[in-house]
Amino acid sequence: MNGILLIDKAAGWTSSDVVVKLKGILHERRIGHSGTLDPMATGLLVVFVGRATRAVEFAEHDKKRYRASLRLGLTTDTQDITGNILETKSVQITEEQLEDTLTRFRGEQMQLPPMYSAIRVQGKRLYDIARKGGEVERAPRPVTIHALALAGREGEDWLLDVTCSKGTYIRTLCHDIGQSLGCGGCMSALRRTGAGGFSLEDAYTLETVQRLRDEGTVESCLLPVDSLFSREMRCTASDREEARIRCGADYGTALPDGTYRVYNEKSAFLMLGRAENGVMHTIKSFFEV
């Protein structure tokens, strides 16, 4: 069983929990994911099954899209509503003031990682240090907020649509917006709506995957691994060229320089390749062995 499985993760599950559950459902030990979601977050988790796990490294840097809930006036140690309350303030912020503040958080910027994160400092996870009441100096990291829009309001929370680079902490973004407004803020909910070219609309719950497995139709959920590279050019390898690909050897090509999805003459996806100076090189192979 090989392919990409889009999962709609429920709250309370870690991304690793999802992988373990799927290994049991699919009876497949080779399962991985790109882009960890915190337990409180829900939404799209892109899962790779079987030989498709070879593609995880190419998905990790994809842009991610989120719907986040911002609660102003509340500051916590985890920067979300699951943490201990550090400060509360009354809020007199208008929609216009919030819109104006959001402009400062679009584009490239430096973001200070939260203490409650899995980043290692001197061999220790930051969240392990934080849970013991400690705090260490962290270096800000470059992130890019490609899009940040106010999407309305739900009760006391403001809804934000965010498209961002790998490594962006949405709860830190909410915290920083609150600090910029002078009233404090935290993230009260988070749902990932997209990753790269994949959308939450096409995702399955674990319960649905289990049902389809029981019905014997679970493979219908799997997307082909080459769907991850849909933006790359496509080419077809001859039988002779396919033989060289399967041996890990380069071969001559008249194709322009660039990255290609390479298929055999039966339209089976063989590899992601790179044409350079008249030679096709293997970036990563995906044929069955």
C-alpha positions in Angstrom: 0.0 0.0 0.0 1.6 3.3 -1.2 0.4 6.8 -1.4 -0.5 10.1 0.3 -3.4 10.0 2.8 -5.0 13.3 3.9 -6.2 13.1 7.5 -8.5 15.5 9.4 -6.9 15.3 12.8 -9.2 15.6 15.8 -8.4 17.6 18.9 -6.6 15.7 21.7 -4.5 13.6 19.3 -0.8 14.2 18.7 0.5 13.8 15.1 2.4 10.7 16.4 -0.8 9.3 17.8 -2.3 9.5 14.3 0.6 7.7 12.8 0.4 4.9 15.4 -3.3 4.5 14.8 -2.9 4.3 11.1 -0.2 1.7 11.3 -2.7 -0.5 13.1 -5.6 0.3 10.7 -3.6 -0.1 7.5 -1.2 -2.9 8.7 1.7 -0.9 7.3 4.7 0.0 9.3 6.1 2.6 6.8 4.0 5.7 7.7 5.1 9.2 8.3 3.8 12.8 8.1 4.8 16.3 7.2 4.1 19.2 9.5 3.3 18.4 13.2 0.1 19.6 14.7 -0.2 20.3 18.4 -2.8 18.2 20.3 -5.2 21.1 20.7 -5.1 21.8 16.9 -7.3 20.1 14.4 -7.3 19.8 10.6 -5.1 18.7 7.8 -2.3 16.2 8.5 -0.6 15.0 5.3 0.4 11.4 5.9 2.7 9.3 3.7 2.1 5.5 3.4 4.5 2.8 2.2 7.2 3.8 -0.3 5.6 7.3 -0.5 7.4 8.0 2.8 10.4 8.8 0.6 8.6 12.0 -0.3 8.1 13.4 3.2 11.3 15.5 3.0 9.8 17.3 -0.1 6.6 18.3 1.7 8.1 19.6 5.0 8.8 23.0 3.5 5.4 23.5 1.9 3.4 26.6 2.9 0.7 25.9 5.5 -2.8 27.5 5.8 -4.7 27.9 9.0 -7.9 29.3 10.5 -6.8 30.6 14.0 -8.9 32.0 16.8 -7.4 35.0 18.6 -8.6 35.8 22.1 -7.5 39.3 23.1 -7.0 40.3 26.7 -5.7 36.9 27.9 -2.0 36.1 28.2 -0.9 32.5 29.1 2.5 30.8 29.5 1.8 28.5 26.5 0.5 31.3 24.4 -2.8 29.4 23.9 -5.8 28.7 26.1 -4.5 25.4 27.5 -1.8 27.3 29.5 -1.7 29.0 32.9 -3.1 32.5 32.9 -0.4 35.1 33.4 -2.5 38.3 32.9 -6.0 39.4 31.9 -7.0 42.8 30.7 -10.2 44.5 29.5 -10.3 44.9 25.7 -11.4 47.9 23.9 -10.0 47.1 20.5 -11.9 47.9 17.3 -11.9 46.0 14.1 -10.1 48.9 12.4 -7.3 48.8 15.1 -6.9 45.1 14.7 -6.8 45.3 10.9 -4.1 48.0 11.2 -2.0 45.9 13.5 -2.2 42.8 11.2 -0.3 44.8 8.5 2.8 44.7 10.7 2.8 40.9 10.8 2.7 40.2 7.1 5.8 39.3 5.2 9.3 38.2 6.3 10.0 38.7 10.0 11.8 37.2 13.0 9.8 35.2 15.5 10.9 34.2 19.0 10.0 30.5 19.5 7.8 29.8 22.6 9.2 28.0 25.6 6.5 25.4 25.2 7.9 24.0 21.9 9.9 20.9 20.9 13.0 23.0 19.9 16.2 21.7 21.5 18.5 24.0 23.4 21.7 22.4 24.6 20.2 19.0 24.1 17.0 19.7 26.1 13.5 20.2 24.7 12.2 23.7 25.6 8.9 22.3 26.8 10.7 20.0 29.3 12.5 23.1 30.7 9.2 25.1 30.8 7.3 22.4 32.6 9.9 22.5 35.4 9.4 26.3 35.7 12.5 27.2 33.8 13.2 29.5 30.9 16.2 29.9 28.6 17.3 32.4 26.1 16.1 31.6 22.6 17.2 33.0 19.3 14.6 34.5 17.0 14.0 32.6 13.8 13.1 33.9 10.3 9.5 33.1 9.2 7.3 34.4 6.5 3.6 35.2 6.9 2.5 35.1 3.2 -1.1 36.1 4.0 -2.9 37.2 7.1 -6.5 38.3 7.0 -9.3 38.9 9.4 -12.0 36.4 8.7 -14.7 37.6 11.2 -15.6 37.0 14.8 -16.9 34.1 16.8 -18.1 35.0 20.3 -15.2 36.8 22.0 -12.6 35.5 19.5 -11.3 37.1 16.3 -10.8 34.7 13.4 -7.6 34.9 11.4 -6.8 33.2 8.1 -3.0 32.6 7.9 -0.7 31.3 5.2 2.8 30.9 6.5 6.2 29.2 6.1 7.5 26.1 7.8 8.5 26.8 11.5 5.9 29.5 12.1 4.2 29.3 15.5 0.6 30.5 15.1 0.1 30.8 18.9 3.2 33.0 19.0 1.7 35.1 16.2 -1.5 35.5 18.3 0.5 36.3 21.4 2.6 38.9 19.5 -0.5 40.5 18.0 -2.0 40.9 21.5 1.3 42.4 22.8 1.3 44.8 19.9 -2.2 45.9 20.7 -1.2 46.4 24.4 -3.9 44.1 25.8 -2.3 40.7 25.4 -3.7 37.8 23.5 -3.5 34.1 23.0 -4.6 31.4 20.5 -8.0 29.8 21.5 -8.3 27.4 18.6 -6.4 26.3 15.5 -7.4 24.4 12.4 -5.1 23.7 9.5 -6.9 24.1 6.3 -4.2 23.4 3.7 -0.6 22.4 3.1 1.1 22.9 -0.2 -1.4 21.8 -2.9 -3.5 19.8 -0.5 -6.7 20.9 1.1 -8.7 20.0 4.2 -11.8 19.5 2.0 -10.2 16.3 0.7 -9.2 14.9 4.1 -10.7 11.8 5.9 -11.2 11.3 9.6 -9.6 8.3 11.3 -13.1 6.8 11.8 -13.7 7.0 8.0 -10.4 5.4 7.2 -11.2 2.6 9.7 -14.6 2.0 8.1 -13.2 2.0 4.6 -10.6 -0.5 5.7 -13.3 -2.8 7.1 -15.1 -2.5 3.8 -12.0 -3.3 1.8 -11.9 0.0 -0.1 -9.4 2.0 2.0 -7.0 2.3 -1.0 -9.5 4.7 -2.6 -8.4 7.3 0.0 -4.8 7.3 -1.2 -3.5 9.9 -3.5 -0.6 9.0 -5.8 2.8 10.2 -4.5 3.4 12.1 -7.8 0.5 14.4 -6.8 3.0 16.1 -4.5 5.1 17.1 -7.5 2.2 18.3 -9.7 3.9 21.6 -10.4 7.0 20.0 -11.9 7.3 19.2 -15.6 6.5 15.7 -16.8 8.5 13.5 -19.1 8.5 9.8 -20.2 11.6 7.6 -20.1 12.2 4.9 -22.7 12.6 1.3 -21.7 16.4 1.7 -21.9 16.3 4.8 -19.8 14.0 3.1 -17.3 16.5 0.3 -16.9 19.2 2.9 -16.0 16.8 4.6 -13.6 16.2 1.3 -11.8 19.9 0.9 -11.5 20.4 4.4 -10.0 22.3 5.5 -13.1 22.1 8.8 -15.0 21.3 9.0 -18.7 21.6 11.5 -21.4 18.6 13.7 -22.3 17.7 16.5 -24.7 15.3 18.1 -22.2 15.9 21.6 -21.0 17.4 22.0 -17.5 14.9 21.6 -14.7 13.1 19.3 -12.4 10.9 16.6 -13.8 8.4 13.9 -12.9 9.7 10.9 -14.8 7.3 8.1 -15.9 7.8 4.9 -17.9 6.1 4.2 -21.1 3.2 2.6 -19.1 2.7 5.9 -17.2 4.1 4.5 -13.9 5.8 7.1 -11.8 9.5 6.3 -11.6 11.3 9.2 -10.0 11.7 12.9 -9.4 14.6 13.9 -11.6 16.8 16.8 -12.5 18.0 17.5 -16.0 21.2 19.4 -16.1 23.6 20.0 -19.0 22.1 17.2 -21.1 22.1 14.6 -18.2 19.1 13.4 -16.2 20.0 12.7 -12.6 17.8 11.0 -10.0 16.7 13.2 -7.1 14.5 10.5 -5.5 13.2 7.3 -6.9 9.6 6.0 -6.2 9.3 2.8 -8.2 8.6 -0.4 -6.4 11.6 -2.6 -5.5 
